[in-house]
Amino acid sequence: MASSVDYKRKIALVIGINYYPDDYSLKYCTNDATDLAFTLQNIGFKISLGLDCDLIKFQNKIDTFIDTIEPDDLVLFYFAGHGKQNDDENYLLPSVYDYSGRKHDYMVNNGINVQHIMNKIKEKKCRTTIYLFDCFRSKIGAGSSNSKQGLSSVNAPAETFIVFACAPGTILLDETKNNNNGCFIENLLKHIATSDKDIEELMMNVAGDVNRQTKGIQIPYQRSSLTGKVYLKKNNNQESNETSLLSKPPVHRNLELERLIMRNQDEPSVLYNSMKLTDADMEIVAYYLLKDNTTLTELNLCWNQVGDRGAKYLSKGLQNNKTLTTLNLLNNQIGDKGAQYLGEALQKNKTLTKLELHENQIGDEGAQYLGEALQNNTTLTKLDLSYNRIRAEGAKNLGKALKLTTLNLTFNQIGDEGAKYLGEVLKNHTTLTTLILSSNQIEAQGAKHLGEGLQNNTKLTSLNLSSNHIEAQGTKNLGEALQNNTTLTQLDLSSNQIGDQGAKDLGEALQDNTTLTTLNLDKNQIGDQGAKDLGEALKNNTKLAQLDLAYNEIGEQGAKDLGEALKNNRTLTSVNLDDNPVGLKWQEYLRELTRNRSLSIDLSDNSIDSEKYYVIS
């Protein structure tokens, strides 16, 4: 009895083409190729997948694949699409192949010669080669009297196994019984992972199933020169007893997701948002897309149904991944436990730079896990934890993340106590450049703590405190910090009820500050007096470029005072006075003010006819 053959590697080139011109397009070839590739990968094959390849792409796929073949490899080649014989030569037809009235030379020059492929692979002296030709899908005219239907029979070179989805010289229609696959692949997928059947016995079983299903219309045909038994999958008791996470293919199946992963295997960026993916689906993502991928850099899984168990699978995949830089899990439900799993990944992963966990039901416990993990991580720079449940203790632990450049905690509940912890961090932190604390119940005392941190900080460039409750006193504390800080360029204090007094304090700070370029004060109950005080500051400030005062209470007098200041200020390029009761008299004044200079003033929703005036010098 012939002995079985062992291989150093198992590799496969799988091509499926649906897209052909006019009436020659097919329906199921790309599905057949994708599903076969996925199944082969499941049993240890390294896959190269090509879908709807034109001539150049098809040839490049072949050449690249053949270059990787080594002497001890098991090599498998599969093609689903149109195939044709001409002068007893077999051709695989690429996408966009033109069938209309073409002569013999056209097929020779624009088809893929099967014998050439076999000769090139033979030169590589691999251990065993398997060819699966699933390509007799319809009758195609070739413009030559020597052209026959289907493919012609092919002799098998040494250690080669060749399978035709139907007998040479015959055709099959592009039909399906399961609305997913052609008859040949539908039955092959049932048998291909069977470990106790060698390839010849396995294909005999497939042929029998196809014959019965089509009532004798389609009978697969094979040629073999194998001298030993070839198993696509062999029994491995050690592997079957392995219980560690991602040690073997998932039992759970999601056909749509599996096909997407196979088709995206060489893509640097993959988007699987709003697909209702579950925890079980994350095992598929982690096993097939993350674990051993060498091209993926960005993975978007937002708006799904991923919980802590799904995060556990992703964590395991991340620990092995060496290329992913961005992971987006926005609007899932990973919770504190899921954050713990991701924290474990961050302690080992050395490539991830951006992690988005917006709205994931993460509280202080989850923040603690992430903060502790980031003490040992030196690559993650951007962390989004907005719209979670993080309070002061969570903010304290996140402050330990020493290498972050951007931290987004919008719509949490860190309060003054959390602001105190972060203020302490700012005194010595050397990497954080952007801190977003919008909607965090921070009041004047919290603003004071942050201000104290800013006085010594030499790195932060952007601070967002919008929609808190810092009011005039908190603004005064921040203003004092601005007089000494030399790095902050953007400050957002919108919706903080700072009033005229807060505007005055900021105005005094602006007279001495030399770095702030953008200041947002919209929705702050600032009236004419506040506008006047800001105007006084603008007469001397030479750095501020954008000032937002929308949705305040600035009237005609305040607009006039601001205008007087703008006559002398030549650095401000944008002023937003949207939805302020400035009155009609401001219209002519505005025209004069913007003439011959690079200044825009937004007066939409005010008591004038025109919305904006731009004069660009």
C-alpha positions in Angstrom: 0.0 0.0 0.0 1.4 3.4 -0.9 2.6 5.5 2.0 1.3 9.0 2.8 3.3 12.1 1.9 4.4 14.8 4.4 4.9 18.4 3.4 6.8 21.4 4.7 4.0 23.8 3.6 0.6 23.7 1.9 0.0 26.6 -0.4 -2.9 27.4 -2.8 -3.6 29.9 -5.6 -7.4 30.3 -5.9 -9.0 32.3 -8.7 -12.6 33.0 -9.3 -14.1 35.2 -12.1 -17.7 36.3 -12.4 -17.3 39.5 -14.4 -17.2 38.9 -18.2 -18.6 41.2 -20.9 -22.2 41.1 -22.2 -24.1 37.9 -21.7 -21.1 35.8 -20.5 -21.0 37.0 -16.9 -21.2 34.3 -14.2 -22.9 34.3 -10.8 -21.1 31.9 -8.4 -17.4 31.7 -9.3 -16.2 34.3 -6.9 -18.3 32.7 -4.1 -16.8 29.3 -5.1 -13.3 30.6 -5.0 -13.7 32.5 -1.7 -15.4 29.6 0.1 -12.8 27.1 -1.1 -10.0 29.5 -0.1 -11.5 29.9 3.4 -11.8 26.1 3.8 -8.3 25.5 2.6 -7.0 28.1 5.0 -8.9 26.4 7.8 -6.9 23.2 7.2 -3.5 24.9 7.1 -3.1 26.2 3.6 -1.5 29.6 2.9 -3.8 31.2 0.4 -3.4 33.6 -2.5 -6.8 34.7 -3.7 -7.7 36.4 -6.9 -11.2 37.6 -7.8 -12.4 39.0 -11.2 -8.8 39.3 -12.4 -8.1 40.8 -15.8 -5.2 39.4 -17.9 -2.5 41.4 -16.2 -3.7 40.8 -12.7 -4.2 37.1 -13.4 -0.7 36.7 -14.8 0.8 38.6 -11.9 -1.0 36.4 -9.4 0.3 33.3 -11.2 3.9 34.6 -11.4 4.0 35.8 -7.8 2.5 32.5 -6.5 4.9 30.3 -8.5 7.9 32.4 -7.2 7.0 31.3 -3.6 6.9 27.5 -4.3 9.6 25.5 -2.6 10.6 21.8 -3.2 8.8 20.3 -0.2 5.5 22.1 -0.8 2.0 20.7 -1.5 0.7 23.1 -4.2 -3.0 23.5 -5.1 -4.3 25.6 -8.0 -8.0 26.3 -8.5 -9.8 28.2 -11.2 -13.5 29.0 -11.5 -14.7 30.9 -14.6 -14.7 30.4 -18.3 -12.3 28.0 -19.8 -11.8 27.0 -23.5 -9.7 24.7 -25.6 -8.2 25.7 -28.9 -6.1 23.4 -31.1 -6.0 21.1 -28.2 -4.5 23.8 -26.0 -6.5 24.8 -22.8 -7.0 28.4 -21.9 -8.4 30.0 -18.7 -10.2 33.2 -19.7 -9.6 36.4 -17.6 -12.2 39.0 -16.8 -13.2 41.5 -19.5 -12.1 38.9 -22.2 -13.9 39.8 -25.4 -15.7 36.9 -26.9 -17.3 38.5 -29.9 -16.0 37.1 -33.2 -12.4 36.8 -32.1 -9.9 34.7 -34.0 -7.5 32.0 -32.7 -4.6 34.4 -32.1 -6.8 36.5 -29.8 -7.3 33.6 -27.4 -3.6 32.7 -27.5 -2.6 36.3 -26.6 -5.4 37.1 -24.2 -6.0 33.8 -22.4 -4.0 32.0 -19.7 -2.4 28.8 -21.2 -2.9 25.9 -18.8 0.1 24.0 -20.0 2.3 27.0 -19.4 1.2 27.1 -15.8 1.8 23.5 -15.3 5.3 23.7 -16.9 6.3 26.6 -14.7 5.1 24.8 -11.5 6.8 21.6 -12.6 10.1 23.5 -12.8 9.8 24.4 -9.1 10.0 20.6 -8.3 7.5 20.8 -5.5 6.5 17.6 -3.8 2.9 17.3 -5.0 0.6 19.5 -7.2 -3.2 19.5 -7.4 -5.2 21.2 -10.1 -8.9 21.9 -9.8 -10.5 23.2 -13.1 -14.0 24.3 -12.4 -14.4 26.3 -15.7 -16.8 24.9 -18.3 -19.6 27.2 -17.4 -21.2 28.0 -20.8 -20.8 27.7 -24.5 -18.3 30.2 -25.8 -17.5 30.9 -29.5 -13.8 31.4 -30.2 -13.9 32.2 -33.9 -12.0 29.1 -35.0 -13.1 25.8 -36.5 -10.5 24.1 -34.3 -12.2 25.4 -31.1 -14.2 22.8 -29.1 -16.3 23.1 -26.0 -14.9 22.7 -22.5 -11.2 21.8 -21.9 -9.3 19.0 -23.4 -7.9 16.1 -21.4 -4.5 16.8 -19.8 -1.8 14.3 -18.9 -0.7 14.6 -15.3 3.1 15.2 -14.8 4.9 13.3 -12.0 3.2 13.6 -8.6 0.3 15.6 -10.0 -3.5 15.2 -9.5 -5.8 16.9 -11.9 -9.6 17.3 -11.5 -12.1 18.7 -14.0 -15.5 19.7 -12.6 -17.0 17.9 -15.6 -15.6 15.6 -18.2 -13.2 17.0 -20.9 -15.0 18.4 -23.9 -18.3 18.9 -22.0 -19.8 22.0 -20.4 -21.7 22.8 -17.3 -24.1 25.7 -16.6 -23.5 28.3 -13.9 -26.2 26.9 -11.7 -26.5 26.3 -8.0 -28.6 24.2 -5.6 -27.8 26.2 -2.5 -27.9 29.7 -4.0 -24.3 30.2 -3.0 -22.0 27.8 -4.9 -21.8 25.8 -8.0 -22.5 22.1 -7.8 -18.9 21.0 -7.8 -17.7 23.3 -5.0 -20.9 22.7 -3.0 -20.0 19.1 -2.7 -16.2 19.5 -2.5 -16.6 21.7 0.5 -18.5 18.9 2.3 -15.6 16.5 1.9 -12.4 18.6 1.6 -11.7 18.9 5.4 -12.2 15.1 6.0 -8.9 14.0 7.5 -9.2 10.3 7.0 -9.6 10.4 3.2 -6.7 10.9 0.7 -7.3 13.2 -2.2 -8.1 10.4 -4.7 -10.7 8.8 -2.5 -12.0 12.2 -1.5 -12.6 13.3 -5.1 -14.3 10.0 -5.9 -16.8 10.8 -3.2 -17.3 14.3 -4.6 -17.8 13.0 -8.1 -20.4 10.5 -6.8 -22.3 13.3 -5.1 -22.2 15.6 -8.1 -23.3 12.8 -10.4 -26.3 12.0 -8.1 -27.2 15.7 -7.6 -27.2 16.5 -11.3 -28.7 13.1 -12.3 -25.8 12.2 -14.5 -25.5 15.5 -16.4 -22.3 16.5 -14.7 -19.5 14.0 -13.8 -16.2 15.3 -12.5 -13.2 13.7 -14.1 -9.7 13.2 -12.7 -6.1 12.3 -13.9 -3.5 11.2 -11.4 0.2 10.3 -11.3 0.5 10.2 -7.5 2.7 7.5 -6.0 1.6 8.1 -2.4 -1.5 9.0 -0.5 -2.0 12.7 -0.3 -4.1 14.1 2.6 -5.2 17.7 2.5 -5.8 17.4 6.2 -4.2 14.7 8.4 -5.3 13.7 11.9 -3.3 15.4 14.5 -4.3 14.4 18.0 -2.1 17.0 19.6 -3.8 19.7 17.6 -7.3 18.4 18.2 -6.7 18.3 22.0 -5.5 21.9 22.0 -7.8 24.1 24.0 -6.0 27.5 24.1 -7.8 30.5 22.5 -7.5 30.7 18.7 -5.5 27.5 18.6 -7.8 26.0 16.0 -10.5 27.2 13.6 -13.7 28.5 15.0 -16.7 26.2 15.2 -19.1 29.2 14.7 -19.7 30.1 11.0 -20.7 33.4 9.4 -20.6 32.9 5.6 -20.8 36.6 4.8 -18.1 37.5 7.2 -15.8 34.7 6.1 -16.1 35.7 2.4 -15.3 39.3 3.3 -12.2 38.3 5.2 -10.9 36.2 2.4 -11.5 39.0 -0.1 -9.9 41.5 2.2 -6.9 39.5 3.2 -4.4 41.7 1.4 -6.1 45.0 2.2 -4.4 47.5 4.5 -7.7 48.9 5.8 -10.9 46.9 6.5 -14.3 48.3 7.4 -16.9 45.9 9.1 -19.1 48.5 10.7 -22.9 48.1 11.3 -22.9 44.4 10.4 -24.5 43.2 13.7 -21.3 41.2 14.4 -21.4 39.3 17.7 -18.8 37.9 20.1 -18.7 34.6 18.2 -18.0 36.5 15.0 -15.0 38.1 16.7 -13.4 34.7 17.0 -13.6 34.5 13.2 -12.1 38.0 12.8 -9.4 37.3 15.3 -8.5 33.9 13.9 -8.6 34.7 10.2 -7.9 38.4 9.9 -5.8 39.4 12.9 -3.7 36.6 14.2 -1.3 36.1 11.3 -2.1 39.0 9.0 0.9 40.9 7.7 -0.8 43.7 5.7 -3.7 45.0 7.8 -3.1 48.3 9.5 -6.6 49.6 10.2 -9.7 47.6 11.4 -13.0 49.3 11.9 -15.6 47.3 13.9 -17.8 50.1 15.1 -21.6 49.9 15.5 -21.7 46.1 16.1 -22.7 43.9 19.1 -19.3 43.1 20.5 -19.1 42.3 24.2 -16.4 41.2 26.6 -16.0 37.8 25.1 -15.6 39.3 21.6 -13.0 41.6 23.1 -11.2 38.6 24.5 -10.9 37.1 21.0 -9.7 40.4 19.6 -7.2 40.7 22.4 -5.7 37.3 21.6 -5.4 38.2 17.9 -3.8 41.5 18.7 -1.1 39.8 20.9 0.1 38.0 17.8 -0.5 40.7 15.2 2.5 42.8 14.0 1.0 45.3 11.7 -2.3 46.8 13.0 -2.0 50.4 14.0 -5.7 51.5 14.4 -8.6 49.6 16.0 -12.0 51.2 16.1 -14.6 49.6 18.4 -16.9 52.6 18.7 -20.5 51.8 19.9 -20.1 48.2 21.1 -20.6 46.8 24.6 -17.2 45.5 25.7 -17.6 46.9 29.3 -15.0 46.7 32.0 -14.1 43.0 31.4 -13.6 43.7 27.7 -11.3 46.6 28.6 -9.3 44.2 30.8 -8.8 41.9 27.8 -7.7 44.7 25.6 -5.4 45.9 28.3 -3.7 42.5 28.2 -3.2 42.9 24.5 -1.7 46.3 24.9 0.9 45.0 27.2 2.2 42.7 24.5 1.3 44.4 21.2 4.0 46.7 19.8 2.3 48.2 16.8 -1.2 49.6 17.7 -1.1 53.4 17.9 -4.8 54.3 18.0 -7.6 52.7 20.0 -11.2 54.0 19.8 -13.6 52.8 22.5 -16.3 55.4 22.3 -19.5 54.4 24.0 -18.6 50.9 25.3 -20.0 51.0 28.9 -16.5 51.2 30.3 -16.3 52.5 33.9 -13.5 53.1 36.5 -12.5 49.4 36.6 -12.0 49.2 32.9 -10.1 52.5 32.9 -7.9 51.1 35.6 -7.0 48.0 33.4 -6.2 50.2 30.5 -4.2 52.7 32.5 -2.1 49.9 34.1 -1.5 48.3 30.7 -0.4 51.6 29.1 2.3 52.0 31.8 4.2 49.2 29.9 3.0 50.1 26.4 5.2 52.5 24.4 3.4 52.6 21.1 -0.3 53.6 21.7 -0.6 57.3 21.3 -4.3 58.0 20.8 -7.0 56.7 23.1 -10.7 57.6 22.7 -12.9 56.7 25.8 -15.6 59.2 25.1 -19.2 58.5 26.1 -18.4 55.9 28.8 -18.9 55.8 32.6 -15.5 56.9 33.8 -15.3 58.9 37.0 -12.5 60.4 39.1 -10.8 57.2 39.9 -10.7 56.1 36.3 -9.2 59.5 35.3 -6.5 58.9 37.9 -5.5 55.6 36.5 -5.6 56.8 32.9 -3.3 59.6 33.9 -0.6 56.9 34.3 -0.6 56.3 30.6 2.7 58.0 30.1 3.1 57.8 26.3 -0.3 59.0 25.1 -0.4 62.1 22.9 -4.3 62.3 22.6 -6.8 61.4 25.3 -10.5 61.8 24.7 -12.8 61.6 27.7 -15.8 63.4 26.4 -19.1 62.8 28.2 -17.8 60.9 31.2 -18.2 62.0 34.8 -14.7 62.7 36.1 -15.8 66.0 37.9 -13.4 68.2 39.8 -11.7 65.3 41.5 -10.8 63.7 38.2 -9.7 67.1 36.9 -7.4 67.4 39.9 -5.7 64.1 39.0 -5.3 65.1 35.4 -4.0 68.5 36.5 -1.2 66.8 38.4 -0.4 64.7 35.4 -0.1 67.8 33.2 2.6 69.2 35.4 5.1 66.6 34.4 3.6 64.9 31.3 6.0 65.1 28.3 3.9 63.6 25.5 0.2 64.6 25.8 -0.7 67.2 23.2 -4.5 66.9 23.1 -6.8 66.5 26.1 -10.6 66.5 25.5 -12.7 66.8 28.6 -16.0 68.0 27.2 -19.2 67.3 29.2 -17.5 66.0 32.4 -19.2 67.9 35.2 -16.1 70.0 35.8 -16.6 73.2 37.8 -14.5 76.1 38.9 -12.3 74.0 41.3 -11.6 71.5 38.6 -10.6 74.3 36.2 -8.3 75.6 38.9 -6.5 72.3 39.1 -6.2 72.0 35.3 -4.9 75.6 35.2 -2.2 74.8 37.8 -1.1 71.9 35.6 -1.0 74.1 32.5 1.3 76.6 34.2 4.1 74.0 34.3 3.2 72.0 31.2 5.3 72.4 28.1 3.6 69.9 25.7 -0.2 70.3 25.6 -1.4 72.2 22.6 -5.2 71.6 22.6 -7.6 71.6 25.6 -11.3 71.1 25.2 -13.5 71.9 28.3 -16.7 72.6 26.5 -20.1 71.9 28.1 -18.9 71.9 31.7 -19.7 74.3 34.5 -16.5 76.3 35.1 -18.3 79.7 35.0 -16.4 83.0 35.7 -14.3 81.8 38.5 -13.0 78.8 36.7 -12.3 80.9 33.7 -10.2 83.3 35.8 -8.1 80.3 37.0 -7.5 79.2 33.4 -6.7 82.8 32.4 -4.0 83.0 34.9 -2.5 79.8 33.5 -2.6 81.2 30.0 -0.5 84.2 31.0 2.4 81.7 31.7 1.7 78.8 29.4 3.8 78.9 26.2 2.5 75.8 24.3 -1.3 75.8 24.3 -2.7 76.9 20.9 -6.4 75.8 21.1 -8.8 76.3 23.9 -12.5 75.4 23.8 -14.6 76.8 26.7 -18.0 76.8 24.8 -21.1 76.2 26.9 -19.6 77.0 30.3 -21.7 80.1 31.5 -18.6 82.3 31.9 -20.5 85.5 31.2 -19.0 89.0 30.9 -16.7 88.5 33.9 -15.2 85.3 32.4 -14.7 87.1 29.1 -12.9 90.0 30.9 -10.5 87.6 32.7 -9.7 85.8 29.4 -9.2 89.2 27.7 -6.6 90.1 30.3 -4.8 86.8 29.7 -4.8 87.3 26.0 -2.9 90.5 26.3 0.1 88.6 27.6 -0.4 85.2 25.9 1.8 84.6 22.8 0.7 81.1 21.7 -3.1 80.7 21.7 -4.4 80.8 18.1 -8.0 79.4 18.5 -10.5 80.3 21.2 -14.0 79.0 21.3 -16.4 80.9 23.6 -19.8 80.2 22.0 -22.9 79.7 24.2 -21.5 81.5 27.2 -24.0 84.4 27.9 -21.4 87.0 27.0 -22.9 90.4 26.4 -21.7 93.9 25.3 -19.3 94.4 28.2 -17.6 91.0 27.7 -17.2 91.8 24.0 -15.7 95.2 24.9 -13.1 93.6 27.2 -12.2 91.0 24.6 -11.9 93.8 22.1 -9.4 95.6 24.3 -7.3 92.5 24.5 -7.4 92.0 20.7 -5.9 95.5 20.2 -2.6 94.1 21.7 -2.8 90.4 21.0 -0.7 89.4 17.9 -1.3 85.6 17.9 -5.0 84.7 18.0 -6.4 83.8 14.6 -9.9 82.4 15.3 -12.4 83.6 17.8 -15.8 82.0 18.2 -18.5 84.1 20.0 -21.6 82.5 18.4 -24.8 82.1 20.4 -24.0 84.8 23.0 -25.8 88.1 23.8 -23.6 90.6 22.0 -25.6 93.5 20.8 -24.9 96.6 18.7 -22.5 98.2 21.2 -20.5 95.1 21.7 -20.2 94.6 18.0 -19.0 98.2 17.6 -16.4 97.7 20.3 -15.2 94.5 18.7 -15.0 96.2 15.4 -12.9 99.0 16.8 -10.5 96.5 18.1 -10.3 94.7 14.8 -9.2 97.8 13.1 -5.9 97.5 14.8 -5.6 93.7 15.0 -4.1 92.1 11.9 -3.7 88.5 13.0 -7.3 87.5 13.5 -8.7 85.9 10.4 -12.0 84.5 11.6 -14.7 85.8 14.0 -17.9 84.0 14.5 -20.8 86.2 15.8 -23.6 83.8 14.6 -26.9 84.3 16.4 -26.1 87.5 18.4 -28.5 90.5 18.4 -26.0 92.9 16.8 -28.6 94.9 14.9 -28.8 96.3 11.4 -26.3 99.1 11.9 -23.5 96.6 11.9 -24.0 95.9 8.3 -22.2 98.9 6.8 -19.6 98.9 9.5 -18.8 95.3 8.6 -18.3 96.1 5.0 -15.7 98.7 5.8 -14.0 96.5 8.3 -13.4 93.5 6.0 -12.3 95.6 3.0 -8.8 94.8 1.7 -7.9 92.3 4.4 -8.0 88.5 5.1 -10.8 88.5 7.6 -14.1 86.7 7.7 -16.9 87.6 10.1 -19.9 85.2 10.4 -23.2 86.9 11.2 -25.6 84.2 10.2 -28.9 84.3 12.0 -28.5 87.9 13.0 -30.7 90.9 12.3 -29.2 91.7 8.9 -29.9 90.7 5.3 -26.5 89.1 4.5 -25.0 86.2 6.3 -21.2 86.6 5.7 -18.8 89.0 4.2 -15.4 87.8 2.9 -12.8 90.1 1.4 -9.6 88.2 0.7 -6.5 90.4 0.3 
